[in-house]
Amino acid sequence: MSDTAHPAIPATSALTLAPRPTSSERLTTAPPPIPPLPLTHVPFLGEATRRRHQAIISSDTRFAAACRLLAALWRADRDLPAGSHLETNGKGKTRRVTAGWRLHRDAAQAGATFLAPAIRSYAREALLFREPGAVWNEDRLWGNLLSSQALTLNLLAPLALDLSLATPVWQRLLPGFVHQVKRIRFEHSPGRFDGHYFGDGTAFDALIEGVTLDGEPAIVSIEVKFIEDMVGPAATHRARYDETAV
């Protein structure tokens, strides 16, 4: 134990207890906000909650169910009319039901699935000047709030429109690699059905073109998935895949 004396606590620093609030103050004073905690797993959402918001697909994973509900709440918060989809029951019969995660045709055509008018305009331009053979699912892009293509544009179109912003973003994401971003492409392939590549329609969801710190050309290829469950059949393996991997 140190023999150094602790300084005396001044009398003015004595603790003072705040007066207890009156009953009226307790009713009118909002409690302090609870700080958000990082999620360790996706919340479980019961069927009743999802049905109440027209956001239920029986085959959804826990993550997909949460995304579907969030999309429905986002749409409702903005007073956007809901779309619909075909539901199939256990007997194979179909019926059209309200889908909270989809947009009504009018809202879809107005581009409400995009987060800003500039992104909507960029999406129209990207479709107008799409590469030959590029695959865009336009119904999902404009009308489905869970479209991974719409997600890609909402994430990256602002950077494509402002390369002075894109450069520091990618410098931070990939320090030591990216020096400057020169261009961002969507649904891009250097050569669809070209024998120098895979010889098929494979393309990148997005491609960042830039320059490394050494002044060499740099590319960052991006594949975006949203609620896809990744349980469908894999592409048929071809010998060309092995050849290009060498």
MISEDREN-984785 format. One record per residue: residue in three letters; x negated, y, z negated of N, C-alpha, C in turn. Coordinates in steps of 0.2 Angstrom, whole numbers, padded with zeros to 4 digits, always signed. Example, Ala and Ser with C-alpha at 12.3 -4.5 7.8 and 13.67 -1.06 7.14 Angstrom:
<recs>
Ala-0066-0028-0039-0062-0022-0039-0066-0016-0039/Ser-0064-0011-0035-0068-0005-0036-0064+0000-0039/
</recs>
This chain:
<recs>
Met-0004-0006+0000+0000+0000+0000-0004+0006+0000/Ser-0003+0011+0004-0007+0017+0004-0006+0021-0002/Asp-0011+0025-0004-0010+0029-0010-0009+0036-0008/Thr-0007+0037-0001-0006+0044+0001+0002+0045-0001/Ala+0002+0051-0005+0009+0053-0007+0014+0055-0002/His+0020+0052-0002+0025+0054+0003+0027+0061+0001/Pro+0028+0066+0007+0031+0072+0005+0038+0072+0002/Ala+0039+0077-0002+0045+0077-0005+0051+0079+0000/Ile+0057+0077-0001+0062+0078+0004+0065+0085+0002/Pro+0065+0090+0006+0069+0096+0004+0076+0095+0002/Ala+0078+0099-0003+0085+0098-0005+0090+0100+0001/Thr+0088+0104+0005+0092+0106+0011+0094+0100+0016/Ser+0089+0095+0015+0090+0090+0020+0094+0084+0017/Ala+0097+0085+0011+0102+0080+0009+0107+0078+0013/Leu+0109+0072+0013+0115+0070+0018+0121+0073+0016/Thr+0125+0075+0021+0132+0078+0019+0137+0074+0023/Leu+0142+0072+0019+0147+0068+0022+0152+0072+0025/Ala+0154+0070+0031+0159+0074+0035+0166+0073+0031/Pro+0170+0078+0031+0177+0077+0028+0181+0072+0032/Arg+0185+0068+0029+0189+0063+0032+0195+0066+0036/Pro+0196+0064+0042+0201+0067+0047+0208+0066+0044/Thr+0212+0071+0045+0219+0070+0043+0222+0066+0048/Ser+0228+0064+0046+0232+0059+0050+0234+0062+0057/Ser+0235+0068+0057+0236+0071+0064+0230+0071+0068/Glu+0224+0073+0065+0218+0073+0069+0216+0066+0071/Arg+0218+0060+0067+0217+0054+0070+0221+0052+0076/Leu+0227+0055+0076+0231+0053+0082+0229+0057+0088/Thr+0226+0063+0087+0225+0067+0093+0218+0067+0095/Thr+0213+0064+0091+0206+0064+0093+0205+0058+0096/Ala+0202+0058+0103+0200+0052+0106+0194+0049+0103/Pro+0194+0042+0103+0188+0039+0100+0182+0040+0105/Pro+0176+0039+0103+0170+0040+0107+0170+0034+0112/Pro+0168+0036+0118+0168+0031+0124+0163+0025+0122/Ile+0165+0019+0123+0161+0013+0122+0156+0013+0128/Pro+0149+0013+0126+0145+0013+0132+0145+0006+0136/Pro+0145+0006+0142+0145+0000+0146+0140-0005+0145/Leu+0141-0011+0145+0136-0016+0144+0135-0020+0150/Pro+0129-0022+0151+0127-0026+0158+0131-0032+0157/Leu+0134-0034+0163+0138-0040+0164+0133-0046+0165/Thr+0134-0051+0160+0130-0057+0161+0133-0062+0166/His+0140-0061+0167+0143-0065+0172+0150-0062+0174/Val+0152-0064+0179+0158-0061+0182+0164-0062+0177/Pro+0169-0057+0176+0174-0058+0171+0179-0063+0174/Phe+0182-0067+0170+0188-0072+0172+0194-0068+0173/Leu+0197-0069+0179+0204-0066+0180+0209-0071+0181/Gly+0214-0070+0177+0220-0075+0177+0224-0074+0183/Glu+0228-0080+0185+0232-0080+0191+0237-0074+0190/Ala+0240-0073+0185+0245-0068+0184+0243-0061+0186/Thr+0237-0060+0183+0234-0053+0185+0233-0052+0192/Arg+0230-0057+0195+0229-0056+0202+0235-0056+0207/Arg+0240-0060+0204+0246-0060+0208+0250-0053+0207/Arg+0249-0050+0201+0252-0043+0200+0250-0038+0205/His+0243-0039+0207+0240-0034+0211+0240-0036+0218/Gln+0244-0042+0220+0243-0045+0227+0236-0046+0229/Ala+0232-0049+0225+0225-0050+0226+0223-0057+0224/Ile+0227-0062+0227+0225-0069+0225+0225-0073+0231/Ile+0219-0077+0232+0218-0082+0236+0216-0088+0232/Ser+0219-0094+0233+0218-0100+0228+0211-0102+0228/Ser+0208-0102+0234+0201-0105+0235+0196-0100+0233/Asp+0197-0094+0230+0192-0089+0228+0188-0092+0223/Thr+0181-0091+0224+0177-0092+0218+0178-0086+0213/Arg+0175-0087+0207+0176-0082+0202+0174-0075+0204/Phe+0168-0075+0208+0166-0068+0210+0170-0066+0216/Ala+0173-0070+0220+0177-0067+0226+0184-0065+0223/Ala+0186-0068+0217+0192-0066+0214+0191-0059+0211/Ala+0186-0058+0208+0184-0051+0205+0184-0046+0211/Cys+0180-0047+0216+0180-0043+0221+0186-0041+0225/Arg+0191-0046+0225+0197-0045+0229+0201-0041+0224/Leu+0201-0042+0218+0205-0037+0213+0203-0030+0213/Leu+0196-0029+0213+0193-0023+0213+0195-0019+0220/Ala+0195-0023+0225+0197-0020+0232+0204-0017+0231/Ala+0209-0021+0229+0216-0020+0228+0217-0014+0224/Leu+0213-0013+0218+0213-0007+0213+0211-0001+0217/Trp+0205-0002+0221+0202+0004+0224+0207+0007+0229/Arg+0211+0002+0233+0216+0004+0238+0221+0008+0234/Ala+0224+0005+0229+0230+0008+0225+0228+0015+0222/Asp+0222+0015+0220+0220+0022+0217+0220+0027+0222/Arg+0219+0026+0228+0219+0031+0234+0225+0031+0237/Asp+0231+0028+0235+0237+0028+0238+0237+0026+0245/Leu+0233+0021+0246+0233+0018+0253+0238+0012+0254/Pro+0242+0012+0259+0246+0007+0260+0243+0000+0261/Ala+0246-0005+0258+0243-0012+0258+0245-0015+0265/Gly+0240-0020+0267+0242-0024+0273+0245-0030+0271/Ser+0244-0035+0275+0247-0042+0274+0242-0047+0277/His+0244-0054+0275+0240-0059+0278+0245-0065+0277/Leu+0243-0070+0281+0247-0077+0281+0245-0081+0276/Glu+0249-0083+0272+0248-0088+0266+0251-0095+0268/Thr+0247-0100+0267+0249-0107+0268+0250-0111+0262/Asn+0256-0114+0261+0258-0117+0255+0255-0125+0256/Gly+0257-0129+0251+0254-0135+0251+0257-0140+0256/Lys+0263-0138+0259+0266-0142+0264+0264-0139+0271/Gly+0260-0135+0271+0257-0133+0278+0262-0127+0281/Lys+0266-0125+0277+0271-0119+0280+0267-0112+0278/Thr+0268-0108+0283+0265-0101+0282+0270-0096+0281/Arg+0268-0091+0278+0273-0085+0277+0268-0079+0276/Arg+0271-0073+0278+0267-0067+0278+0268-0063+0271/Val+0263-0062+0267+0263-0059+0261+0259-0053+0260/Thr+0261-0048+0256+0257-0042+0255+0250-0044+0252/Ala+0245-0041+0255+0238-0042+0253+0235-0036+0251/Gly+0234-0035+0244+0231-0029+0241+0224-0027+0243/Trp+0220-0032+0246+0213-0030+0248+0213-0028+0255/Arg+0219-0028+0259+0219-0026+0266+0223-0020+0266/Leu+0221-0016+0272+0224-0010+0273+0230-0011+0279/His+0235-0007+0278+0240-0006+0283+0237-0004+0289/Arg+0240-0006+0295+0238-0004+0301+0236+0004+0302/Asp+0240+0008+0300+0239+0015+0300+0233+0017+0296/Ala+0232+0015+0290+0227+0017+0286+0220+0014+0289/Ala+0221+0008+0292+0215+0004+0295+0213+0008+0301/Gln+0217+0010+0305+0216+0014+0311+0213+0021+0310/Ala+0214+0024+0304+0212+0030+0302+0205+0029+0299/Gly+0202+0023+0298+0196+0022+0295+0195+0022+0288/Ala+0200+0021+0284+0200+0022+0277+0196+0017+0273/Thr+0194+0011+0277+0189+0007+0274+0182+0009+0273/Phe+0181+0015+0276+0174+0018+0275+0174+0023+0270/Leu+0169+0024+0266+0168+0029+0260+0168+0036+0262/Ala+0166+0038+0268+0166+0045+0270+0167+0046+0277/Pro+0170+0052+0279+0171+0053+0287+0165+0052+0291/Ala+0159+0053+0289+0153+0053+0293+0152+0045+0294/Ile+0153+0041+0289+0152+0034+0290+0157+0031+0295/Arg+0163+0033+0295+0168+0031+0299+0166+0033+0306/Ser+0164+0039+0307+0162+0042+0314+0156+0037+0316/Tyr+0151+0036+0312+0146+0032+0314+0148+0025+0316/Ala+0153+0022+0312+0155+0015+0314+0159+0015+0321/Arg+0162+0021+0323+0165+0021+0330+0160+0021+0335/Glu+0155+0025+0333+0149+0026+0338+0145+0019+0339/Ala+0144+0016+0333+0141+0009+0333+0145+0004+0338/Leu+0151+0004+0337+0155+0000+0341+0155+0002+0349/Leu+0155+0008+0350+0155+0011+0357+0149+0009+0360/Phe+0143+0009+0357+0137+0008+0360+0134+0001+0357/Arg+0138-0003+0356+0136-0010+0353+0131-0013+0359/Glu+0127-0017+0356+0122-0021+0361+0127-0026+0365/Pro+0125-0028+0371+0128-0033+0374+0128-0040+0370/Gly+0133-0043+0369+0133-0049+0366+0134-0048+0358/Ala+0134-0042+0355+0135-0041+0348+0142-0043+0346/Val+0142-0046+0340+0148-0049+0338+0150-0045+0332/Trp+0156-0041+0333+0159-0037+0328+0166-0039+0327/Asn+0168-0041+0321+0175-0043+0320+0179-0036+0318/Glu+0182-0033+0323+0185-0027+0322+0191-0027+0318/Asp+0195-0032+0318+0201-0032+0313+0198-0032+0306/Arg+0193-0036+0304+0191-0036+0297+0187-0029+0296/Leu+0183-0027+0301+0179-0021+0300+0184-0015+0297/Trp+0190-0014+0301+0194-0008+0300+0199-0010+0294/Gly+0201-0016+0294+0207-0017+0289+0206-0021+0283/Asn+0200-0024+0282+0199-0029+0277+0194-0026+0272/Leu+0195-0024+0266+0191-0021+0262+0185-0025+0259/Leu+0186-0032+0261+0180-0036+0259+0176-0038+0265/Ser+0176-0034+0270+0172-0036+0276+0165-0034+0275/Ser+0161-0039+0276+0153-0038+0275+0151-0033+0280/Gln+0154-0033+0286+0151-0028+0291+0153-0021+0289/Ala+0159-0020+0286+0160-0013+0283+0156-0012+0277/Leu+0154-0017+0273+0150-0016+0267+0143-0014+0270/Thr+0140-0017+0275+0134-0015+0278+0134-0008+0280/Leu+0139-0006+0284+0139+0001+0286+0140+0006+0280/Asn+0144+0005+0275+0145+0009+0270+0138+0010+0266/Leu+0134+0004+0266+0128+0005+0262+0122+0008+0266/Leu+0122+0007+0272+0116+0009+0276+0117+0015+0281/Ala+0124+0016+0283+0125+0021+0288+0122+0028+0286/Pro+0124+0030+0279+0121+0036+0277+0114+0037+0278/Leu+0110+0031+0277+0103+0032+0278+0101+0032+0285/Ala+0105+0029+0290+0104+0029+0297+0105+0036+0299/Leu+0109+0040+0296+0111+0047+0298+0106+0052+0295/Asp+0102+0050+0290+0098+0054+0287+0091+0051+0286/Leu+0087+0050+0291+0080+0047+0290+0076+0050+0284/Ser+0077+0056+0283+0073+0059+0278+0075+0057+0271/Leu+0081+0054+0271+0083+0051+0264+0081+0044+0265/Ala+0082+0040+0271+0080+0033+0271+0073+0032+0269/Thr+0068+0036+0271+0061+0035+0270+0060+0034+0262/Pro+0062+0039+0258+0060+0038+0251+0064+0032+0248/Val+0070+0031+0250+0074+0025+0248+0070+0019+0249/Trp+0067+0018+0255+0064+0011+0257+0057+0011+0254/Gln+0054+0017+0253+0047+0017+0250+0048+0015+0243/Arg+0054+0017+0239+0055+0014+0233+0056+0007+0232/Leu+0060+0005+0237+0062-0002+0237+0057-0007+0239/Leu+0052-0005+0244+0047-0009+0246+0040-0005+0245/Pro+0038-0003+0239+0032+0001+0238+0026-0003+0241/Gly+0021+0001+0244+0015-0002+0247+0016-0005+0254/Phe+0023-0005+0256+0024-0007+0263+0027-0002+0268/Val+0032+0001+0266+0035+0006+0270+0032+0013+0269/His+0030+0016+0274+0027+0023+0274+0033+0028+0277/Gln+0036+0026+0282+0041+0030+0285+0046+0025+0289/Val+0053+0027+0288+0058+0024+0292+0059+0028+0298/Lys+0059+0025+0304+0060+0028+0310+0067+0027+0313/Arg+0070+0021+0311+0077+0020+0314+0080+0014+0310/Ile+0087+0014+0310+0091+0009+0307+0096+0006+0313/Arg+0096+0000+0314+0100-0003+0319+0105-0008+0315/Phe+0111-0009+0319+0116-0014+0316+0118-0019+0321/Glu+0119-0025+0319+0120-0031+0323+0115-0031+0329/His+0109-0031+0327+0104-0030+0332+0100-0037+0333/Ser+0098-0038+0339+0094-0044+0341+0089-0041+0346/Pro+0083-0043+0345+0078-0041+0350+0079-0044+0357/Gly+0083-0050+0357+0084-0053+0363+0089-0059+0363/Arg+0095-0057+0363+0100-0063+0363+0100-0067+0369/Phe+0100-0074+0367+0099-0079+0372+0093-0079+0377/Asp+0088-0076+0373+0081-0075+0377+0077-0081+0374/Gly+0074-0084+0379+0070-0090+0378+0064-0088+0374/His+0062-0082+0373+0056-0080+0370+0058-0080+0362/Tyr+0064-0080+0361+0066-0080+0354+0070-0087+0352/Phe+0076-0086+0349+0079-0092+0348+0083-0095+0353/Gly+0084-0091+0358+0088-0093+0364+0096-0094+0363/Asp+0098-0090+0357+0105-0090+0356+0107-0083+0354/Gly+0113-0083+0351+0116-0076+0349+0114-0073+0342/Thr+0109-0076+0339+0107-0074+0332+0105-0067+0332/Ala+0107-0063+0327+0106-0056+0326+0105-0054+0319/Phe+0102-0048+0318+0102-0046+0311+0108-0042+0310/Asp+0110-0042+0304+0116-0038+0302+0113-0030+0302/Ala+0107-0029+0300+0104-0023+0300+0097-0024+0301/Leu+0093-0019+0304+0086-0019+0305+0083-0012+0304/Ile+0079-0012+0299+0075-0006+0297+0069-0006+0301/Glu+0068-0001+0305+0061+0000+0309+0057+0006+0306/Gly+0051+0004+0305+0047+0010+0302+0040+0009+0303/Val+0036+0012+0299+0028+0012+0299+0026+0010+0292/Thr+0021+0006+0292+0018+0004+0286+0013+0009+0284/Leu+0010+0008+0278+0005+0013+0275-0001+0013+0279/Asp-0003+0007+0283-0008+0007+0287-0007+0009+0294/Gly-0001+0012+0296+0001+0015+0302+0003+0009+0307/Glu+0004+0003+0305+0007-0002+0309+0014-0002+0309/Pro+0017-0005+0315+0025-0006+0315+0027-0010+0310/Ala+0033-0008+0307+0036-0012+0301+0043-0013+0303/Ile+0046-0019+0301+0053-0020+0301+0055-0024+0295/Val+0061-0022+0293+0064-0025+0287+0071-0028+0290/Ser+0072-0034+0290+0078-0037+0293+0082-0039+0287/Ile+0089-0038+0288+0094-0038+0282+0100-0042+0285/Glu+0102-0047+0280+0108-0051+0281+0112-0050+0275/Val+0118-0048+0276+0123-0046+0271+0128-0051+0270/Lys+0129-0053+0264+0135-0057+0263+0139-0054+0257/Phe+0146-0055+0257+0150-0051+0252+0153-0057+0248/Ile+0159-0059+0250+0162-0065+0246+0162-0071+0250/Glu+0158-0072+0255+0157-0078+0259+0155-0084+0254/Asp+0158-0089+0254+0156-0095+0249+0150-0099+0251/Met+0148-0098+0257+0142-0102+0260+0143-0109+0260/Val+0149-0112+0260+0150-0119+0260+0152-0122+0267/Gly+0153-0118+0272+0155-0120+0278+0149-0124+0282/Pro+0151-0127+0287+0145-0131+0291+0140-0127+0293/Ala+0134-0129+0292+0128-0126+0294+0127-0126+0302/Ala+0123-0121+0304+0122-0121+0312+0118-0128+0314/Thr+0119-0130+0319+0116-0136+0322+0108-0135+0322/His+0104-0139+0319+0097-0138+0320+0095-0139+0327/Arg+0090-0135+0329+0088-0135+0336+0080-0135+0336/Ala+0077-0139+0340+0070-0139+0341+0067-0132+0341/Arg+0070-0128+0344+0067-0121+0345+0066-0118+0339/Tyr+0070-0119+0333+0069-0116+0327+0062-0118+0324/Asp+0061-0125+0325+0054-0127+0323+0048-0124+0326/Glu+0049-0123+0333+0044-0120+0337+0043-0113+0335/Thr+0048-0109+0334+0047-0102+0332+0044-0101+0325/Ala+0045-0106+0321+0043-0106+0314+0035-0107+0313/Val+0032-0110+0318+0025-0112+0318+0021-0105+0319/
</recs>
